[in-house]
Amino acid sequence: MGESHVTTQEDRTAATPAPVADGGTVSGSTRAITPARVRDRLSLSSLRSPRRPRLWFEILLIAVSYWLYSLVRNAVPEQKAAALLNADRVWSFEQTLGLGFERAVNHAVNSVTWLIVSMNYYYATLHFIVTISVLVWLFRRHPGRYGAARLALFATTAVALLGYYVFPLAPPRLMHGGGFVDTVMLHETWGSMASGNFKHMSNQYAAMPSMHIGWSLWCGLTVCALAKAPWARILGALYPVATLVVIVATANHFWLDAVGGMACLAFGIAVSYAWYGALPHRLPKQLERRRPGRLRAVRRPPARAPEPRPRPEASPAGASGSGAQGPPPGG
């Protein structure tokens, strides 16, 4: 009839090539090799996963970041003429909308000396103190959410620098003919970046957007989302509202500057969400401690013993044929 060929297991093994990824090595025919693109995805996901913050690194990062922020902000050309022109345009636009209330608030609060002086010091100091305090609280109590919240804050601040460059804006207190009271100069607020020798260290025409609002709203939302005590949540909700009153009463910002700060914060939150895949308060509160250079032991559930199979019952003796049970009928 002809010769027959029998395909053995060795022939099938030799005929079937082992899957090899680009840049991979083969150590055996039965060993699975991870493709390069899968390894890249795994490394990217590890970078995007929350990590436990390190104190020395965070202190250095915050210090350097604020130094760079101040350096870039003050390096932006003041463009005094353009800033004053933009201030006139913003003020006219608000009056057209019927929402030009800043001057009335400025004059009303300035009539109470102790209140306006308190607001001047609030404006000069509290955005540093509260923002740093919230960062420290996150670092200690919510380390798993710290990185995402910090990224939102940093992205908010970074995009604000673009606003300072694109749209220089004079604060209302520096306008010509606006009728605003310069409360900082009138009451000689010590330590303010807008008075004394400090005014030469800060760009006075970078009012849009207002980072007092951007940072205070970041603090307020963070505290409201993560704090358990009702009083803390109330303070978190009131803090950006009080900041808005302060920046208007002291004539340091228009209310439209506050809208710009809110827009910057929305951008910062979007950047954080795109990187971590979740809002900060949706991430785990704590992170598992990892020892450097060691792999984490993974506990596997104990193997279960296989269940015994039921044995088929033996047919009685003398049964004939399949399905015949019992002795044949006698006759």
ROLUMGU-911164 format. One line per 4 residues: number of its first residue (from 1); their letters; for each residue x, y, z of N, C-alpha, C, CB. Coordinates in pm, whole numbers, plus 50000, padded with zeros to 5 digits. Glycine has a CB too. Layout:
N
NUM) a) X:Y:Z:X:Y:Z:X:Y:Z:X:Y:Z; ...
***
This chain:
331
1) mges) 50082:49880:50000:50000:50000:50000:50086:50126:50000:49907:50000:50120; 50192:50128:50068:50279:50246:50076:50336:50260:50215:50203:50374:50038; 50435:50344:50225:50498:50363:50354:50417:50460:50437:50642:50412:50339; 50402:50430:50561:50330:50519:50655:50430:50587:50745:50226:50440:50740
5) hvtt) 50404:50715:50773:50493:50794:50860:50421:50826:50989:50541:50925:50790; 50482:50796:51097:50424:50822:51229:50491:50945:51288:50440:50699:51323; 50412:51048:51319:50466:51170:51379:50477:51150:51529:50376:51294:51346; 50599:51156:51579:50622:51134:51721:50616:51266:51795:50758:51065:51745
9) qedr) 50619:51259:51930:50618:51380:52012:50741:51463:51990:50606:51344:52159; 50857:51398:51963:50980:51471:51937:50969:51550:51809:51099:51377:51931; 50901:51493:51704:50886:51565:51578:50803:51690:51596:50824:51475:51473; 50692:51678:51674:50607:51794:51695:50678:51904:51771:50481:51754:51768
13) taat) 50760:51864:51868:50836:51963:51946:50938:52035:51861:50906:51896:52065; 51003:51960:51773:51105:52020:51688:51044:52108:51580:51191:51913:51624; 50923:52072:51533:50861:52148:51425:50797:52277:51473:50758:52064:51356; 50761:52283:51602:50693:52400:51655:50794:52496:51715:50586:52360:51759
17) papv) 50813:52615:51659:50913:52709:51715:50863:52767:51845:50945:52822:51616; 50955:52791:51937:50921:52851:52066:50899:53000:52047:51031:52826:52173; 50797:53057:52114:50773:53201:52099:50884:53282:52161:50640:53240:52162; 50942:53371:52081:51053:53454:52128:51015:53599:52107:51186:53419:52054
21) adgg) 51022:53682:52212:50992:53825:52202:51117:53899:52158:50940:53881:52336; 51095:54020:52111:51209:54102:52070:51297:54132:52189:51162:54233:52005; 51424:54099:52175:51517:54126:52282:51515:54023:52392:51488:54258:52340; 51434:53914:52378:51427:53813:52481:51520:53698:52451:51284:53763:52496
25) tvsg) 51541:53612:52548:51625:53495:52535:51543:53373:52568:51749:53504:52625; 51575:53263:52508:51503:53139:52527:51584:53051:52618:51473:53068:52393; 51526:53010:52730:51595:52920:52822:51530:52784:52822:51595:52977:52963; 51426:52763:52749:51360:52634:52744:51237:52646:52657:51322:52585:52885
29) stra) 51196:52532:52601:51084:52536:52509:50952:52558:52579:51078:52411:52431; 50943:52530:52707:50816:52544:52779:50812:52667:52866:50792:52422:52864; 50913:52753:52861:50918:52872:52946:50850:52989:52876:51064:52908:52982; 50756:53053:52945:50685:53167:52888:50773:53291:52898:50550:53189:52959
33) itpa) 50778:53368:52791:50862:53488:52786:50772:53609:52775:50962:53482:52668; 50792:53707:52865:50711:53829:52864:50754:53919:52751:50721:53903:52999; 50661:53961:52665:50700:54052:52555:50752:54183:52609:50581:54078:52461; 50828:54254:52525:50889:54380:52568:50783:54484:52600:50983:54433:52461
37) rvrd) 50677:54491:52518:50574:54592:52543:50499:54566:52674:50475:54596:52426; 50486:54437:52712:50422:54406:52841:50509:54450:52955:50392:54256:52852; 50641:54430:52942:50733:54476:53046:50729:54628:53059:50876:54429:53016; 50718:54698:52945:50709:54843:52950:50583:54888:53022:50712:54903:52810
41) rlsl) 50473:54819:52996:50348:54855:53063:50358:54832:53213:50232:54776:53005; 50422:54722:53250:50438:54693:53392:50524:54798:53460:50499:54553:53412; 50632:54841:53394:50718:54943:53455:50646:55077:53464:50847:54959:53373; 50564:55112:53362:50490:55236:53366:50385:55235:53476:50425:55263:53232
45) sslr) 50318:55121:53491:50217:55111:53597:50280:55119:53735:50138:54983:53583; 50402:55067:53748:50470:55077:53877:50508:55222:53908:50595:54989:53880; 50544:55299:53805:50573:55440:53827:50448:55519:53864:50638:55500:53704; 50334:55481:53808:50210:55554:53833:50140:55509:53960:50117:55537:53715
49) sprr) 50185:55401:54021:50122:55356:54145:50171:55441:54262:50152:55207:54170; 50085:55466:54363:50127:55548:54479:50245:55485:54552:50011:55566:54576; 50335:55568:54599:50452:55522:54673:50459:55594:54807:50582:55544:54592; 50524:55531:54901:50540:55592:55032:50637:55709:55022:50590:55488:55134
53) prlw) 50595:55830:55061:50684:55947:55049:50799:55942:55149:50605:56076:55069; 50910:56001:55112:51027:56009:55198:51041:56153:55247:51157:55962:55124; 51063:56167:55376:51061:56299:55438:51167:56390:55379:51081:56287:55587; 51291:56343:55370:51399:56429:55322:51376:56471:55178:51534:56358:55334
57) feil) 51322:56379:55097:51296:56412:54957:51184:56513:54943:51261:56285:54879; 51080:56501:55025:50967:56593:55016:51007:56734:55061:50851:56542:55102; 51087:56743:55168:51132:56874:55212:51216:56941:55104:51214:56862:55343; 51307:56864:55045:51392:56919:54939:51309:56957:54816:51500:56817:54899
61) liav) 51212:56872:54780:51130:56899:54663:51046:57025:54681:51040:56780:54634; 50983:57040:54797:50899:57157:54822:50983:57284:54824:50823:57142:54953; 51099:57277:54889:51186:57396:54896:51234:57438:54757:51306:57368:54987; 51281:57341:54679:51330:57373:54545:51216:57420:54455:51400:57251:54483
65) sywl) 51100:57357:54467:50987:57394:54383:50940:57536:54412:50871:57296:54403; 50931:57572:54538:50888:57708:54569:50993:57811:54528:50857:57721:54718; 51119:57774:54542:51226:57864:54497:51217:57885:54346:51364:57808:54534; 51195:57778:54271:51181:57793:54127:51056:57872:54090:51177:57656:54061
69) yslv) 50947:57848:54164:50824:57922:54138:50846:58072:54159:50710:57872:54230; 50909:58108:54270:50936:58250:54296:51031:58308:54193:50993:58268:54437; 51131:58229:54154:51229:58276:54057:51164:58302:53921:51343:58175:54042; 51083:58206:53874:51018:58223:53745:50914:58333:53750:50953:58091:53700
73) rnav) 50837:58340:53858:50733:58442:53869:50792:58583:53869:50651:58421:53998; 50902:58598:53939:50964:58730:53946:51049:58761:53823:51050:58740:54070; 51086:58656:53747:51163:58677:53626:51074:58717:53509:51240:58553:53591; 50943:58693:53522:50850:58735:53417:50852:58888:53409:50704:58682:53446
77) peqk) 50866:58945:53289:50868:59091:53277:50743:59154:53339:50880:59133:53130; 50765:59257:53418:50652:59319:53486:50553:59381:53386:50702:59425:53583; 50601:59438:53280:50513:59496:53178:50407:59584:53243:50446:59384:53094; 50452:59686:53311:50364:59771:53390:50252:59833:53307:50444:59881:53457
81) aaal) 50286:59883:53189:50184:59948:53106:50076:59849:53064:50248:60010:52981; 50119:59728:53021:50021:59626:52981:49939:59579:53101:50092:59507:52917; 50003:59568:53218:49933:59522:53338:49825:59622:53380:50031:59499:53453; 49857:59751:53373:49759:59854:53410:49645:59859:53308:49827:59991:53420
85) lnad) 49678:59841:53181:49575:59840:53079:49480:59721:53098:49638:59837:52939; 49537:59604:53128:49454:59486:53152:49367:59503:53276:49541:59361:53167; 49419:59571:53378:49339:59596:53498:49218:59684:53466:49426:59663:53607; 49239:59786:53383:49127:59870:53342:49023:59790:53265:49176:59988:53257
89) rvws) 49070:59698:53182:48977:59615:53104:48898:59521:53194:49053:59536:52999; 48965:59459:53289:48896:59367:53380:48793:59442:53464:48997:59295:53472; 48832:59558:53514:48741:59638:53596:48619:59684:53516:48814:59759:53654; 48641:59723:53393:48529:59764:53307:48437:59647:53276:48581:59826:53177
93) feqt) 48496:59530:53253:48416:59411:53223:48329:59372:53343:48507:59295:53184; 48386:59378:53462:48308:59344:53581:48193:59444:53602:48399:59342:53705; 48220:59570:53577:48115:59670:53591:48005:59651:53486:48174:59811:53581; 48044:59607:53368:47944:59579:53265:47853:59465:53307:48013:59544:53132
97) lglg) 47911:59367:53376:47832:59255:53427:47749:59293:53549:47922:59139:53460; 47775:59410:53606:47708:59449:53728:47765:59382:53851:47563:59419:53718; 47889:59334:53842:47953:59261:53953:48082:59329:53997:47981:59116:53913; 48090:59458:53977:48209:59531:54021:48194:59577:54166:48234:59651:53931
101) fera) 48196:59483:54258:48171:59512:54400:48300:59527:54480:48087:59402:54461; 48416:59507:54418:48541:59507:54494:48568:59639:54565:48657:59474:54403; 48541:59750:54500:48572:59880:54560:48487:59906:54684:48551:59992:54458; 48359:59869:54679:48272:59889:54795:48318:59805:54913:48127:59854:54759
105) vnha) 48356:59681:54887:48407:59595:54995:48537:59649:55049:48426:59450:54945; 48623:59697:54961:48753:59752:55002:48735:59871:55096:48835:59793:54880; 48648:59963:55064:48626:60082:55147:48555:60046:55278:48543:60186:55070; 48462:59951:55275:48389:59914:55396:48480:59848:55497:48273:59821:55362
109) vnsv) 48563:59756:55455:48652:59686:55548:48764:59778:55594:48710:59559:55482; 48810:59868:55509:48917:59958:55548:48875:60054:55658:48965:60035:55427; 48746:60075:55674:48698:60165:55781:48713:60103:55919:48551:60200:55757; 48735:59972:55927:48758:59903:56055:48906:59867:56059:48666:59774:56070
113) twli) 48984:59944:56133:49129:59931:56126:49178:59793:56167:49195:60035:56214; 49131:59743:56282:49181:59613:56330:49146:59500:56233:49123:59583:56469; 49031:59513:56164:48990:59409:56071:49075:59410:55945:48843:59426:56035; 49100:59527:55891:49178:59533:55767:49324:59498:55793:49168:59672:55704
117) vsmn) 49377:59535:55909:49515:59497:55942:49526:59345:55957:49562:59568:56072; 49425:59285:56023:49424:59139:56036:49418:59072:55899:49304:59093:56122; 49341:59128:55809:49332:59071:55675:49463:59087:55598:49217:59136:55597; 49531:59198:55621:49661:59215:55556:49760:59107:55598:49717:59354:55588
121) yyya) 49764:59078:55728:49853:58972:55776:49805:58835:55732:49864:58977:55928; 49674:58816:55725:49617:58692:55671:49669:58671:55529:49461:58696:55672; 49659:58776:55448:49701:58766:55308:49851:58739:55296:49665:58894:55233; 49930:58798:55385:50075:58788:55374:50130:58655:55422:50139:58899:55452
125) tlhf) 50061:58586:55513:50123:58470:55579:50044:58340:55570:50145:58502:55722; 49912:58347:55571:49836:58225:55598:49842:58125:55483:49693:58260:55626; 49859:58170:55360:49863:58073:55249:49988:57986:55257:49858:58146:55114; 50096:58037:55318:50213:57952:55342:50184:57853:55454:50336:58038:55377
129) ivti) 50135:57903:55567:50118:57820:55686:50018:57707:55663:50073:57905:55803; 49902:57741:55608:49798:57640:55591:49837:57536:55486:49667:57706:55553; 49894:57580:55376:49931:57485:55270:50037:57387:55319:49982:57561:55146; 50139:57436:55387:50242:57347:55442:50182:57255:55548:50357:57429:55502
133) svlv) 50091:57306:55630:50029:57223:55732:49948:57109:55671:49940:57307:55822; 49875:57137:55565:49796:57031:55499:49889:56928:55436:49701:57091:55393; 50000:56971:55378:50095:56877:55321:50154:56787:55429:50208:56953:55249; 50188:56843:55543:50242:56763:55654:50137:56664:55705:50290:56854:55770
137) wlfr) 50013:56709:55717:49904:56621:55760:49884:56505:55663:49774:56701:55774; 49888:56534:55534:49877:56427:55435:49994:56331:55445:49869:56486:55294; 50113:56383:55462:50233:56300:55470:50224:56202:55587:50357:56387:55484; 50171:56247:55699:50169:56163:55818:50046:56073:55825:50175:56249:55942
141) rhpg) 49931:56123:55788:49807:56048:55807:49758:55979:55680:49701:56140:55857; 49793:56030:55564:49744:55974:55437:49859:55958:55338:49633:56065:55377; 49958:55876:55370:50074:55864:55280:50038:55808:55143:50179:55776:55343; 49933:55724:55136:49895:55669:55007:49832:55772:54914:49800:55557:55027
145) ryga) 49780:55880:54969:49716:55985:54890:49803:56109:54874:49585:56023:54952; 49915:56110:54942:50000:56229:54944:50053:56263:54806:50116:56208:55040; 50104:56162:54734:50165:56188:54604:50067:56247:54504:50223:56062:54549; 49945:56195:54500:49846:56246:54405:49803:56388:54441:49724:56153:54402
149) arla) 49784:56414:54570:49745:56549:54612:49858:56648:54587:49706:56550:54761; 49980:56608:54612:50094:56697:54586:50107:56726:54437:50223:56635:54640; 50087:56625:54353:50095:56648:54209:49990:56748:54163:50079:56516:54133; 49870:56739:54217:49765:56836:54182:49806:56977:54221:49633:56799:54250
153) lfat) 49866:56992:54339:49910:57124:54385:50023:57177:54297:49956:57117:54531; 50119:57094:54264:50232:57138:54183:50189:57173:54042:50341:57031:54180; 50100:57094:53983:50052:57124:53848:49971:57253:53846:49968:57007:53794; 49895:57277:53953:49820:57402:53964:49915:57521:53965:49734:57402:54092
157) tava) 50021:57512:54042:50117:57621:54052:50192:57642:53922:50215:57596:54165; 50226:57531:53854:50303:57542:53730:50224:57612:53621:50345:57403:53682; 50096:57578:53608:50017:57642:53502:49989:57789:53534:49885:57566:53481; 49993:57824:53663:49972:57965:53700:50086:58052:53647:49962:57979:53852
161) llgy) 50206:57996:53639:50318:58073:53586:50294:58114:53442:50448:57993:53596; 50226:58028:53367:50193:58062:53229:50097:58181:53224:50132:57941:53157; 50004:58183:53319:49910:58295:53324:49980:58426:53356:49803:58269:53427; 50079:58424:53444:50152:58545:53478:50225:58602:53356:50252:58518:53590
165) yvfp) 50273:58512:53271:50348:58557:53153:50254:58605:53043:50437:58444:53100; 50146:58531:53020:50057:58563:52908:49970:58685:52938:49968:58443:52876; 49927:58699:53064:49832:58805:53096:49877:58880:53220:49690:58746:53117; 49974:58972:53207:50014:59054:53322:49898:59141:53367:50137:59141:53288
169) lapp) 49878:59147:53498:49762:59220:53550:49800:59291:53680:49643:59124:53574; 49768:59418:53685:49792:59495:53808:49679:59469:53907:49803:59647:53777; 49710:59459:54036:49602:59445:54135:49523:59575:54144:49660:59407:54273; 49399:59569:54194:49318:59692:54201:49383:59804:54279:49184:59660:54264
173) rlmh) 49460:59773:54383:49519:59878:54467:49627:59958:54394:49578:59816:54593; 49678:59905:54282:49780:59976:54205:49723:60043:54081:49890:59880:54166; 49594:60038:54061:49533:60102:53945:49538:60254:53956:49388:60055:53928; 49541:60320:53842:49537:60466:53837:49393:60510:53818:49628:60522:53723
177) gggf) 49340:60581:53916:49205:60632:53904:49096:60531:53933:49185:60685:53771; 49132:60417:53991:49030:60316:54022:48954:60345:54149:49094:60182:54032; 49011:60429:54235:48944:60463:54360:48961:60361:54470:48802:60482:54336; 49054:60266:54455:49078:60165:54558:49178:60216:54661:49128:60035:54495
181) vdtv) 49166:60165:54783:49256:60199:54892:49366:60093:54897:49181:60209:55028; 49492:60135:54890:49605:60043:54903:49625:60016:55052:49736:60102:54837; 49556:59915:55102:49559:59888:55247:49695:59841:55293:49455:59783:55282; 49771:59779:55205:49904:59730:55245:49995:59848:55275:49965:59642:55134
185) mlhe) 49998:59947:55187:50084:60063:55209:50027:60156:55315:50102:60138:55079; 49896:60170:55322:49836:60260:55419:49862:60216:55562:49687:60270:55395; 49850:60087:55588:49866:60034:55724:50003:59972:55747:49758:59931:55753; 50091:59979:55646:50230:59934:55659:50238:59794:55717:50310:60032:55746
189) twgs) 50181:59699:55644:50182:59560:55689:50323:59505:55684:50088:59475:55603; 50375:59465:55799:50510:59412:55804:50512:59271:55745:50562:59411:55949; 50617:59244:55667:50634:59110:55610:50562:59088:55480:50588:59010:55707; 50481:59182:55436:50409:59164:55311:50504:59182:55193:50291:59263:55300
193) masg) 50488:59099:55092:50570:59110:54972:50537:59234:54890:50553:58986:54886; 50437:59309:54931:50397:59428:54856:50429:59556:54930:50249:59424:54825; 50508:59548:55037:50538:59668:55115:50686:59670:55149:50453:59674:55244; 50735:59791:55178:50875:59806:55220:50972:59759:55113:50899:59730:55348
197) nfkh) 51083:59703:55160:51183:59652:55067:51140:59523:54999:51313:59630:55140; 51039:59454:55056:50995:59328:54998:50930:59346:54861:50899:59259:55092; 50875:59464:54834:50805:59483:54708:50900:59476:54589:50733:59616:54708; 51032:59495:54613:51128:59483:54506:51168:59339:54480:51251:59566:54537
201) msnq) 51124:59247:54567:51156:59106:54552:51043:59027:54488:51190:59046:54687; 50930:59090:54465:50814:59020:54412:50755:59099:54296:50709:58998:54521; 50709:59026:54195:50644:59089:54080:50507:59138:54122:50634:58990:53961; 50488:59268:54124:50362:59327:54169:50252:59319:54064:50385:59471:54208
205) yaam) 50288:59281:53942:50190:59280:53833:50163:59138:53784:50239:59368:53717; 50154:59046:53879:50121:58906:53850:50002:58867:53936:50244:58810:53877; 49887:58928:53906:49767:58905:53988:49674:58800:53929:49691:59034:54004; 49692:58764:53803:49606:58667:53737:49688:58546:53696:49536:58730:53615
209) psmh) 49656:58427:53748:49548:58394:53843:49590:58415:53987:49504:58249:53823; 49494:58407:54077:49522:58422:54219:49557:58286:54279:49402:58485:54294; 49683:58268:54317:49722:58142:54380:49679:58137:54526:49871:58122:54369; 49644:58252:54584:49583:58247:54716:49453:58166:54710:49555:58390:54770
213) igws) 49378:58183:54603:49255:58106:54586:49287:57963:54543:49163:58174:54483; 49380:57947:54450:49414:57812:54405:49463:57724:54518:49520:57819:54298; 49554:57776:54600:49608:57697:54711:49506:57678:54823:49732:57764:54766; 49430:57784:54855:49332:57770:54963:49220:57674:54925:49272:57907:54999
217) lwcg) 49179:57675:54799:49076:57581:54754:49129:57439:54754:49025:57618:54615; 49256:57421:54717:49318:57287:54725:49317:57239:54870:49464:57290:54671; 49354:57326:54963:49353:57288:55105:49211:57254:55151:49411:57402:55192; 49115:57338:55115:48978:57317:55159:48920:57187:55107:48892:57432:55117
221) ltvc) 48939:57159:54978:48886:57035:54921:48953:56913:54981:48904:57034:54770; 49083:56921:55005:49155:56808:55063:49106:56777:55204:49304:56836:55066; 49091:56881:55285:49045:56860:55422:48901:56810:55424:49058:56991:55502; 48816:56868:55341:48675:56825:55338:48662:56681:55292:48595:56916:55246
225) alak) 48748:56635:55203:48738:56500:55150:48797:56395:55243:48806:56493:55016; 48897:56432:55324:48971:56331:55400:48954:56343:55551:49115:56340:55366; 48921:56459:55603:48910:56474:55749:48784:56404:55799:48908:56625:55788; 48794:56350:55920:48680:56282:55982:48604:56373:56077:48727:56158:56056
229) apwa) 48674:56463:56144:48609:56551:56240:48521:56654:56170:48713:56621:56328; 48397:56672:56212:48310:56771:56147:48366:56913:56154:48173:56769:56210; 48429:56949:56267:48481:57085:56280:48593:57109:56178:48533:57110:56423; 48672:57005:56149:48780:57021:56050:48722:57041:55911:48874:56899:56052
233) rilg) 48617:56969:55880:48554:56987:55749:48491:57126:55734:48448:56880:55727; 48435:57173:55843:48376:57308:55838:48484:57413:55814:48301:57340:55968; 48596:57400:55886:48706:57494:55865:48762:57482:55724:48817:57469:55967; 48770:57360:55673:48818:57340:55537:48729:57408:55433:48829:57193:55506
237) alyp) 48598:57403:55457:48504:57467:55363:48508:57620:55374:48362:57418:55389; 48531:57671:55495:48531:57816:55516:48662:57882:55472:48504:57847:55661; 48770:57807:55470:48900:57867:55442:48907:57934:55305:49008:57762:55452; 48869:57869:55194:48875:57941:55065:48775:58056:55056:48850:57845:54951
241) vatl) 48661:58044:55126:48564:58154:55126:48623:58276:55195:48432:58111:55195; 48686:58254:55311:48749:58365:55383:48863:58424:55301:48801:58318:55519; 48937:58340:55230:49046:58391:55147:48994:58479:55035:49127:58276:55088; 48881:58443:54977:48821:58525:54872:48782:58663:54926:48697:58456:54813
245) vviv) 48725:58667:55046:48690:58795:55107:48815:58878:55132:48613:58774:55239; 48922:58815:55176:49046:58887:55209:49110:58946:55084:49145:58793:55278; 49119:58870:54976:49189:58921:54858:49111:59036:54794:49211:58808:54756; 48978:59035:54810:48897:59144:54755:48903:59266:54847:48751:59100:54736
249) atan) 48892:59244:54979:48889:59356:55073:49022:59430:55077:48855:59307:55213; 49132:59359:55062:49263:59424:55064:49302:59481:54928:49367:59326:55109; 49215:59466:54828:49239:59517:54692:49363:59458:54628:49251:59668:54695; 49392:59332:54663:49504:59262:54600:49463:59186:54475:49567:59168:54698
253) hfwl) 49332:59159:54460:49285:59083:54344:49142:59125:54309:49290:58931:54373; 49110:59107:54182:48971:59110:54139:48910:58971:54164:48960:59149:53987; 48777:58964:54165:48717:58833:54183:48740:58745:54060:48568:58847:54211; 48766:58807:53945:48799:58726:53827:48934:58657:53842:48799:58814:53701
257) davg) 49023:58716:53921:49150:58648:53950:49125:58518:54026:49243:58739:54031; 49023:58519:54112:48986:58397:54184:48935:58290:54089:48880:58428:54291; 48860:58332:53988:48813:58236:53887:48932:58174:53814:48717:58305:53787; 49033:58255:53786:49154:58201:53724:49223:58100:53813:49249:58314:53691
261) gmac) 49227:58128:53944:49287:58031:54036:49210:57900:54040:49295:58089:54176; 49078:57907:54033:48996:57785:54030:49022:57705:53903:48847:57820:54040; 49037:57775:53791:49065:57706:53665:49201:57635:53671:49063:57805:53547; 49300:57699:53732:49431:57635:53747:49422:57511:53834:49533:57734:53806
265) lafg) 49343:57518:53941:49327:57401:54028:49257:57288:53953:49248:57438:54154; 49158:57320:53871:49091:57216:53792:49190:57147:53699:48975:57277:53710; 49281:57225:53641:49385:57166:53556:49477:57075:53638:49467:57276:53488; 49516:57120:53757:49604:57039:53840:49540:56908:53882:49645:57116:53962
269) iavs) 49413:56913:53917:49342:56789:53955:49331:56695:53835:49201:56822:54010; 49308:56751:53716:49300:56668:53596:49432:56599:53567:49257:56753:53476; 49543:56670:53586:49675:56608:53566:49696:56494:53665:49787:56714:53580; 49663:56516:53790:49678:56411:53891:49591:56291:53860:49644:56466:54030
273) yawy) 49469:56316:53816:49378:56206:53782:49429:56127:53662:49236:56260:53754; 49482:56198:53562:49534:56130:53443:49654:56042:53477:49572:56231:53337; 49734:56082:53574:49853:56005:53608:49820:55887:53700:49957:56095:53675; 49741:55911:53803:49713:55806:53901:49586:55727:53870:49703:55866:54037
277) galp) 49503:55775:53779:49382:55703:53744:49271:55715:53845:49414:55562:53724; 49284:55805:53941:49182:55825:54044:49208:55957:54113:49180:55707:54146; 49104:56011:54173:49120:56131:54254:49195:56095:54382:48984:56195:54287; 49265:56190:54443:49345:56157:54561:49268:56087:54672:49407:56281:54616
281) hrlp) 49145:56131:54701:49072:56071:54812:49020:55931:54780:48957:56160:54852; 49029:55889:54652:48988:55754:54615:49102:55652:54626:48935:55754:54474; 49222:55700:54644:49337:55611:54658:49344:55555:54800:49469:55685:54622; 49415:55443:54820:49426:55387:54955:49496:55482:55051:49501:55254:54952
285) kqle) 49451:55481:55174:49507:55572:55274:49649:55534:55312:49419:55573:55398; 49673:55407:55334:49804:55359:55376:49865:55275:55265:49793:55278:55506; 49997:55260:55269:50071:55179:55175:50150:55074:55251:50164:55264:55088; 50165:54957:55188:50242:54851:55251:50389:54886:55249:50218:54716:55181
289) rrrp) 50455:54863:55361:50598:54891:55370:50676:54791:55287:50645:54888:55517; 50772:54842:55213:50857:54756:55130:51002:54774:55171:50839:54788:54980; 51071:54663:55186:51214:54669:55215:51291:54678:55083:51261:54546:55298; 51382:54772:55072:51455:54786:54946:51542:54665:54918:51542:54912:54949
293) grlr) 51537:54617:54792:51622:54506:54751:51565:54371:54784:51754:54519:54814; 51448:54364:54841:51388:54236:54874:51250:54227:54813:51381:54216:55027; 51218:54106:54775:51086:54083:54717:50988:54056:54829:51089:53967:54616; 50866:54099:54808:50763:54073:54906:50714:53930:54893:50647:54172:54891
297) avrr) 50699:53865:55005:50648:53729:55004:50498:53730:54979:50680:53658:55137; 50457:53646:54890:50316:53636:54857:50262:53507:54916:50293:53641:54704; 50167:53519:55002:50107:53402:55064:50001:53343:54972:50047:53436:55200; 50020:53216:54943:49922:53149:54860:49830:53064:54947:49993:53062:54753
301) ppar) 49706:53051:54907:49616:52968:54987:49661:52823:54983:49470:52980:54938; 49646:52749:55094:49688:52608:55097:49612:52526:54994:49668:52548:55237; 49686:52434:54933:49625:52349:54832:49526:52254:54897:49733:52270:54755; 49414:52238:54834:49310:52148:54887:49330:52009:54829:49169:52202:54853
305) apep) 49312:51912:54917:49325:51772:54873:49212:51738:54778:49325:51676:54995; 49242:51663:54672:49134:51628:54578:49029:51540:54646:49192:51554:54456; 48906:51566:54612:48797:51487:54670:48797:51347:54610:48660:51555:54646; 48774:51243:54695:48774:51105:54643:48655:51081:54549:48769:51003:54759
309) rprp) 48684:51014:54441:48579:50983:54345:48497:50863:54394:48640:50955:54207; 48368:50868:54371:48287:50752:54415:48316:50630:54329:48135:50785:54409; 48330:50517:54393:48356:50393:54321:48227:50333:54268:48428:50292:54413; 48231:50279:54146:48108:50216:54092:48072:50091:54171:48126:50180:53942
313) easp) 47945:50076:54195:47899:49958:54270:47912:49833:54184:47752:49976:54316; 47959:49726:54245:47978:49599:54175:47844:49530:54153:48072:49506:54254; 47828:49471:54036:47704:49399:54005:47698:49269:54083:47692:49372:53854; 47581:49228:54124:47570:49099:54196:47612:48982:54109:47425:49076:54246
317) agas) 47655:48878:54174:47701:48759:54101:47586:48697:54025:47762:48655:54198; 47615:48651:53907:47515:48581:53824:47441:48673:53733:47418:48509:53909; 47470:48807:53739:47400:48899:53650:47452:48884:53509:47417:49044:53697; 47366:48884:53413:47406:48868:53274:47362:48990:53195:47346:48739:53213
321) gsga) 47451:49038:53109:47418:49153:53023:47426:49282:53100:47280:49137:52963; 47425:49395:53027:47432:49524:53091:47296:49563:53138:47490:49629:52997; 47294:49614:53260:47168:49661:53317:47086:49550:53380:47087:49729:53213; 47128:49419:53376:47054:49309:53438:47086:49306:53584:47086:49174:53372
325) qgpp) 46989:49314:53671:47008:49311:53815:46928:49197:53874:46966:49445:53878; 46989:49132:53970:46920:49024:54042:46927:48893:53963:46772:49061:54068; 46892:48784:54026:46897:48652:53961:46787:48641:53856:46883:48538:54066; 46809:48557:53756:46707:48540:53655:46585:48474:53713:46760:48458:53539
329) pgg) 46473:48508:53657:46350:48448:53712:46350:48296:53692:46225:48510:53646; 46313:48229:53795:46309:48081:53787:46183:48035:53717:46318:48017:53927; 46184:47909:53673:46067:47858:53607:46063:47710:53621:46065:47898:53461
***
